[in-house]
Amino acid sequence: MDITSYQETIRMYANYHKDLGPFTLVLSLGKHYGDFADKLFKILEMNDGDITDEDKFKLGISLGDMMNDISNMAADLDMSMDDILKINIRKLEMANNKIMNNENRFET
């Protein structure tokens, strides 16, 4: 599934208060991030950090929940997930170029 199809599908299942969308979704994202962190902590505590296939599945569910929230936030801002990905790649390219330019300054 491509990211645009994902976002369109997710919108069909969106069940949050649209008038409070960004606020509701940010809180939901925080909750899901906490769930993800809790699962990782339990893996570290119980399995010495060894991640089983069952752990990966559970972590994937949490990552999917976070993607759901991010996708809906983007849609509420009239942005596609494709837009978000392009902006993020551009930001990373700019940051990398800045690092490379700073490294080159010290060469003589």
N, C-alpha and C positions, 0 to 999 in steps of 0.2 A: 504494500500500500504506500502511495506517495503522501507527502506531508499535506498537500492541499486536500486530497480525498479524506485524509484523517480529520482535518479541521472541519470539513463539511459534515462528516459523520458525527463527530463529537457534538456539534451544534444541535443535532436532532435530539440528543439526550441531555442537553443542558437543563438543569433544574435548580436554579438559584434565583434570587430576587434580582431581576435585571436592573431595577432602579439603583440598587446598591452594588451592582456587578463588581467593580474594581475592589471595593472594600471586602465584600463577601469572598471573592476569589483570592485575594491576598491572604486573608485569614485561613482559607481552605488550603492554600499552598503551604503556609506555615505549618499547619497541622500535618499535612502529608509529608513534608520534609522531616518533621519530628518523628513520624512513624518510621520513615526510612532510616533515620539515624538510630532509632531505638532497635530496629532489626539488626543493623550493623553492629551495634554495641553487644547485643545478645550473641551474635555469631562470634565476636571476639572473645566474649566471656565464656561461652559454653564450648566452642569448637576451636579455641586458640587461633581464630581467624581463618580456619579452613572453610571455604564456602562450598556447600553441597549444591546439587542440582535443585533440590527443594528450596534452599536458601535463595538461589538465583531467581527462581520462579516468584517467590514472595517479594524479593527486591524489585523484580520487574513490574509487579502489580503496583508497588509504591511509586516507581518511576512513571508508570502510566498515569497514575492519579495526578502526579505533578504536571505531566504533559497536558492532561485534560484541563487543569486550571490555567496553565500558560496559554493554551490554544484559545480558551474562552476569553481570557483577558485581551489577547491580540484581536480577536473578532470584535469585542466590545469597543476597541480603539479603531475599528475599521482597517485592521492590518491583517494580512495573511501570514501564516506561519512561514511561508516562503520569504516574505518581506523581512521577517524577524531573523531568519537564518542568513540572508544576504547582508543585513545590517551587522550582524554579529561577526561574520567572516571579514567584512570591511574593517571593523574595529580591530580585530586580531591582526590583520595585515598592517594597519596603521601603527599598532603597538609594536609589532615586529620590526617595521621599518625604523621606528624611533629608537629601538634598542640597537639595531644594526648601525644607525647613524651615530649614536653615542659611542659605540665600541670603536668605530672608525676614527673618531676624533682623537683618541688616545694613541693612535699609531702615528709615528713620525718617520 
